[in-house]
Amino acid sequence: MSASEIGLPMAVPARNLPERVRIHEVGPRDGLQNEKNAVPTEVKAEFIRRLAEAGLTTVEATSFVHPKWVPQLADAEALFPQVKDLPGVRLPVLVPNARGLDRALALGADRIAVFASATESFAKANLNRTVAESLAVFDPVVARAKEEGAHVRGYVSMCFGDPWEGAVPLHQVVSVCRALTDMGCDELSLGDTIGVATPGHVRELLAALNEAGVPTSSLGVHFHDTYGQALANTYAALEHGVTTVDASAGGLGGCPYARSATGNLATEDLVWMLRGLGIDTGVDLGRLVATSEWMAGRLGRPSPSRTVRALSHKEQ
């Protein structure tokens, strides 16, 4: 039976691309944080379990932020114990400050993420601090997390464009990334928060980061599909050697502090492209699509993922 007959693309490997990509699944945290109606803790836990069963080895579980700021994630203490012992799955959690780190460590979290901004406007809107002030807050958080043996990821938002400031200068992004690296972050995620990046811009930023001493091996990319550029930008990052790509099952999510931010790159759309390129992800696309359909049913609306819609239509 041909690839097209079973609903999968034919694999045609491209030269000079990674053999394997690790997908950093952000659906349970970034994907759900914007939902207006409370998603039951049991549904979130089942979502994470199903994503793990689909072969995703990194699933960002939740955020230990104050409930006032992100009410949807107010159940972090109840959720994390339900999923933390899933075999073979990394479960990063986002922490905004020392208090959030305390809460996460108390529950046994061993993969921590902090969330910085490359622009002053977004730092003020999202963190209520300047860029420098927010980095000062993260410094002891990263240090303590490392002392406790945790892996630390540093998110950098607005790496390509900002709704208030426009295009973001490369040196501005590099400065924040360099600061997070110097603090001890093991990995950085470069966020195109409002989805304005294009492939040339992606290549230039990655090259600038390398020139500043930030190795490609420590970089991941996080694209939004506002202008339909997420997969093209991902391909540009792959050509540069990036092997960690953030995505959200079903294309869920956005950003509560940037109204122009639409959905994340859908994990299914990413897996479809990578499979066609002969790049291994370890993900069972059928199971993943079924999981996103299940979650869409719980949210009461269809999945925005093109691949989910296409494969679901084939089954009807």
N, C-alpha and C positions, 0 to 999 in steps of 0.2 A: 504494500500500500504506500502511495506517495505521501510526502510531507503535507501537501496541500489537502489530500483526502482526509487526513487525521487532524487537520486544523493547526498544523505547525509549519513554519517557514522552512524552506530548504537551506541547509547550512552551507554557506560559501565563505570560507575563512578569508579574511583580508590580511595583507602583510602588515607587519610592524604594529600589531595591536596585542594587548595582553591576552594570554591564554585563559585566564580566569579573572572574574570580577566579583568582589564581595559587595552584595547589596546591603546597604544600611537601611533597614525598613523603619520608617518613621510614622506609619499610619496610626498606631495606637496613641501616640503622643501628639505629634504635629498635625496628624490627620483629623483627630477628634477634638482638639482643643477649642476649635471655633464653633462647635455644634451648640446651638441655642438650647435645645432640649437635653436634659441630663441623660446620658447613656448609662444604663445600670452597670455596676461594677462587674457583675457576673457576665454580661455581654462583652465587656472589654477583655476580661480574662479569657473567655472562649475565643475571641478574636485573636489574641496573642497565641493561644494554643494552636489554632488552625493555621496561622502564618508559619509557626514552627514546623508543623506537620507538612506544610507545603515545601519545606526545605530551606527557609530563610534562617540563617545562622546568627544574624544580628537583628534584634527587634527592640526598638526604643519603647520602653514600657509606659513611662509616665513622667511627670514632673513634680518635684517637691517644692512647688511655688505656693505662696499664700493663696488660699481659696478666694480671697477678695479679687485677685487679679485674673485668675483663670478658674472660674467655678467648675468647669467641666472636669478638671483634674484634682478636685478636692478630696477624692477618695484614694489618693496615692498609698496611704498607710494600709487601707483595706485591700487594694489591688495587688500590690507587689508581693506579699506573702503567698498569694494564690498561684503565682507563676514563676517565682524565683528559682525553683528547683527543676524547671524543664531541662531535660538532658540535651547537651550539645548546643545550647542557645545562649548567646550573649544578650544581656538585658540592660542596656544603658538607661540611666535616668538623668533628667535635667535638674540641676540645682541652681538657684539664683544667688545664693549667698551662704554664709557659714551655717545659719540655722537650717537651711534646706539640706546642706551636706550632713549635718548631725542627724536629721530625720532619715536620710537615705542610708547612712552607714549603720544606724541602729537596726535597720531591717536586713542588713547583710548585702547591700548593693556594692558591687566591686567594679562597676563601670560608670563613670560620672561624666556629665557634660556641663559646660558653662556656656553662656550665650552672650557674646559681645557684639558690638556694632562698629562698622567702619566709618559711620557718619555721626556727627554731633546731633543732628535733628532726630534720627531714629533712636540714638542712645537716650535722648531726653524723653521721647514718646514711649519707649519700651521699658527703659530702666530708671527713668527719672533722674539721670545723672549725666555728666559729661563723659566722653570716651575715656579720658584719663581717670576720672573718679570710678568708673565701672571697672577698669582694669585694676585699680588699687583694691577694689573689693574682691576681685577674683584671685589676686595673688596669694593671700593666705589660704583661700579655699583650695586652690590647686596644690599648694604645698602640703596641706594636711591630707588631702586625698591621696597624694603620692606617698606620704608617710604611712598611710594605712594600706598601701599596696594596691590601690585602685588604678585602673587605666583612666586617663582623662582626655576627653575630646573637647576641643574649643570650637564652638560655632562662631562664624563671623558673618553677620548679616549685612545686607546692602553693599555687597562687594562690587557690583556692576552699575547700579543706579539707585537713586533715592527719590521718593516722590516729592520731597521738599527741596532737595539740593541738586537734582539732575544727575548727570554722569559723575561717577566717583573716580577721582584721580588714582592711578595705580599706586603711587607712593603712599597714599593714605591707607589703602588696604594692606599693603606690605608692612607698614608700621605696626598696625594692630596684630597682624599675623606673627610678626617677629617678636612682639611683646609676649604673646601667648606661648610661643615656642620657648622663649627664654624663661618663662614661668615654670615650664616643665610639661606642657600639654604634649601628649603622645601623638595626637592627630588633630588636624584642623579640617573643618568643613566649610567650604567657600559657598556662601549663600547668595543666589540671585533672587532676592526676596520678592521683587516685583516683576521678575521675568523679562527684563529688558536686554539681557546679554545676547551677544551673537558670537559665532565661533572664533572670529578674529580677536575679539576682546578677550575671550577665554584663553586663547593661546598666549596673548601678550601678558595677561596677569600671571599665568603659570610660569612663564619665562622670567618675569620680574621677581617672583617669589624665589625661584631657583637662584637667581643672581644675588639675592639677599641672604642666601644660606638656608632657605627652607626647602628641604628635599621633597621631590615628588612623592616619594614613598610615604610621607606623613600627611598627604593631602587627599581629601575627598571633595566631591562636588555635590551641590544641592541646588538643582534648577527647578524653577517654576515655569509653567507652560503658558503664561499669559499671552504671549505673541506666537505660540506654536514653535518655539525654538529649543525646547528642552532636549529633545533627542539629538538635534544637530550640535548643540553645545556639549552634550555628553560625548558624542563621537570625537569632537575636537579634543576633549580632555583625555579620552582613551588614546588618541594618537600621540599625546604628550607623555603617556605612560601611567596615567592615573588608573588605579585599580579598585577604588572605593567610590561607589555612587549611591547617594541617598535617593530614596523613592518612597512613595506612599501607596499602599494597596488601594486599587480603585481610583487613584487620583484624588483622594480626600485631602482636604486641608488648605490652608492659606496662612495668613498672619493677622491676628486680631488688632495689631497696632499699625497696619499699613493697608488701607482699604483697597488699594489698587493691586494687592497681591491675590492672585487667584490660585487655583489648585496646584499642588505639587506634581512633579513628574509621576505618572502612574507606573507602579511596579510592573504591571502586566505589559505595558507598552515597552518598557525598558527590557524586560526579559525576551519579548518577541524580537526586538532588534538584536540583542546579544546572541540569541540562539541562531538567528540568521547569519551572524558573523562568525559562528563557530566558537563563540566564547562561552566557557562553562560558568554557570552560576550555582548549580546544585538545586535549582528551583524547579518544582513540578508545576508547569504552567496551568494544567488542568485543575489541580487542587487550589492553586492561587486564585484562578478565576472564580471557582466555586466559593471560595472564602469571601471574595469581594462581592459576589452576588448575595451571599448570605448577609453580609454586613449592610449592604444597600437596602435589603429588606428590613433590617432592624431600624435603619434611619428613615425609611419611608420614601426613598427616592432612588432612581436608577443611578448606576455608577457612571461617572464621566469618562472613564477609561475607554478609549476607542477599541482596544483589544478585547476588553470584557464584553463590550456591546457586540463586536463582530463575532466572537466565538459563541456568545449566548444565542445570537440570531441563528447561527448554523445548527444549533441543537434543537431549535424549534421546528 
